[in-house]
Amino acid sequence: PHRRRVPWTSLLRQVTSHVQAASSKLQWTGEAGIVAGVGGAGAADVAKVPDMKSGELRKLAQAAAAEGASLELWDALAKRCQDSAERLNYWDAVHILQAFTEANVPNRDLFLSLGEALSAKASKMATKHVLDILAVYEAADLRPRALYVELLHGLVRLSRSMYAEEVALTLQALARYNLGNPTVIAQLMRTIQTEIKEFRFRYLCASAGALGALHACPADFMEILDRRARFEVDTINVQELLDNLQAFPQLEFSWKSYEDMCMEEFLQRVARFRTAEDVDQLVDPFNTLYFLQSNGNLESNYLRALCQWCLKGVHRPNIRSERRPTSQQLVTLHDFCLEHGIEGEPALQDALAFFVESGGGLWHQRYAQPLAYHKKRRYIRSDDPLEGVELPELPAPHSLARTPRAKQLEALPGLPMPEDTAVDGVDSEVAPRRRKESGPSPLLKDPEDTLVYRIRTRSRKGPRPRHQRDHLRKRDWEKQEVPGPLWYYGGWKMR
């Protein structure tokens, strides 16, 4: 029987209507058992907002911004925040303002009232909180004078203890909001000069770009940055150069001359790659291949070096702790080599052949793995699975057996070989050790049947001597010398 096909458009409308109906009934439950309607807040839910504390208001605002809430809930939340602005923690106030900004709910009175409360707590804030507050108020197009003065003073105070990344982020934020306060910029520049050795190349590029956007680039200061940038480019490894090049497009402000310097050094080092050890400096050689191809800087020398790396990689074990190329990467490398006319590279052909021959590094076991019998463990006795299979012969044990004395005399110059002369009456070749031949279990009646039995082994060949121990003494005393009589030791009682 044929089924009637439902058009995709009508089916999509039905699914969308069901999802909207279900989402309108969802409720958010806080840690304190406070329930606030996300799709639509009722009167009972809004009535609980005036009794909430700082942490509860923050959680409610974040949940409302993530899931959506009615304007009635936002108004109740704003009113509660204004009433308890002085008692709000500054980190909770920052998250609440971020929630209002994310949900696109304008409330000028709330921002101004919280701004007055935050200006009194600016001395307790870290660099991240100051930058978050600047981002929130700039998004709301508000600049309370008292708050901004305190925030900029806080940046001046925090600049002495900032990390290099925090200095770069602060300069980027000031350039983004066009806050070119001379005192703050001068203090940040002084911090850069003092801690110039802690600035990596990426932070130098971001700081120089932000200062250039703020038109605060003195010649003597730029000379310090140029010397440090040149030193960083000459000393960092190839992988860090690549990381910097991939991070430059994500920077809002950058310095073009530093980017060109980094790219030039990276291309020069890649052009000198010849062996697999050179390519091993990169975390992901094929990621570098795609980067060079996207920028139009792919050359044949890198492809040849990558072929050497792949040839070495296919011989590594196929485990997660080893880096080896995949089948898709080998095909991609062959395509690139074909474009450059080097598809007949011996290293590439050998790597492809060995990869196919070894099944991607998953060799089949030719010999059975030895068993390690354990005490009081059950085993199953069965027939030999390799019976009738032709296997290469193993070397005879007597061919490799030598006496320790013969091995020492074999390497001495001016002496005859151990094969011609006997040492201490012992022949050079020693007969192999005779071991007990293993055979089937006598309890196994039918060769096709299996029998479960227990291996009885002993932890040691014979009983070893047991030292008697005095249970009335501490264990630590057993390792020390036995104490002598009391009258051996002098003291005021022995006088």
Number of C-alpha atoms within 10 A of each C-alpha: 3 4 5 6 6 8 8 9 8 10 11 11 11 11 11 12 12 11 11 11 12 11 14 15 11 14 16 15 15 13 8 8 8 14 18 25 23 25 20 19 20 14 11 11 16 18 13 13 22 15 9 17 15 19 15 17 23 25 18 25 25 20 18 22 21 13 15 16 20 14 12 14 24 21 15 16 21 21 16 19 26 19 14 16 20 16 13 21 16 23 17 17 24 20 20 25 25 22 22 22 18 14 18 11 15 11 15 11 12 20 22 17 16 23 24 16 21 26 18 14 16 21 15 10 16 14 18 11 17 19 17 17 23 20 17 20 19 13 13 18 10 14 14 14 12 13 22 18 13 18 24 18 16 19 24 16 14 19 22 16 11 19 16 20 16 17 25 24 19 23 25 24 19 20 21 16 12 11 14 16 11 10 12 20 21 13 17 23 21 15 18 25 14 11 14 16 11 13 22 17 23 24 21 25 25 24 29 25 24 26 24 16 19 19 11 17 16 10 9 9 15 14 12 13 22 17 10 18 21 14 12 19 21 12 8 12 14 20 17 16 22 18 11 19 18 11 11 17 10 9 14 13 22 24 19 13 11 22 16 12 13 21 16 12 15 19 17 10 13 19 16 12 17 18 16 18 13 18 22 14 12 16 13 12 18 16 12 18 18 12 16 16 13 10 8 9 11 20 16 15 14 22 22 23 22 25 28 23 25 28 24 18 20 23 15 14 15 16 10 7 7 10 18 21 22 14 13 9 13 18 12 13 22 21 14 18 20 12 11 13 11 16 17 11 15 14 19 23 15 16 22 20 14 15 22 13 12 13 11 18 18 12 11 8 7 9 9 9 7 6 6 6 13 14 12 12 11 13 14 9 15 15 11 8 8 11 7 7 7 7 9 8 6 6 8 9 11 12 11 10 15 15 14 8 13 20 13 10 14 14 12 10 8 7 10 13 15 20 12 9 14 14 14 8 7 12 16 19 16 14 12 12 9 6 6 6 5 6 6 11 12 6 9 14 11 8 11 8 10 15 14 11 14 14 13 11 12 10 8 7 7 7 7 7 6 6 6 6 9 10 7 6 9 8 11 7 11 11 7 8 7 8 8 8 7 8 9 9 8 9 8 5 6 9 5
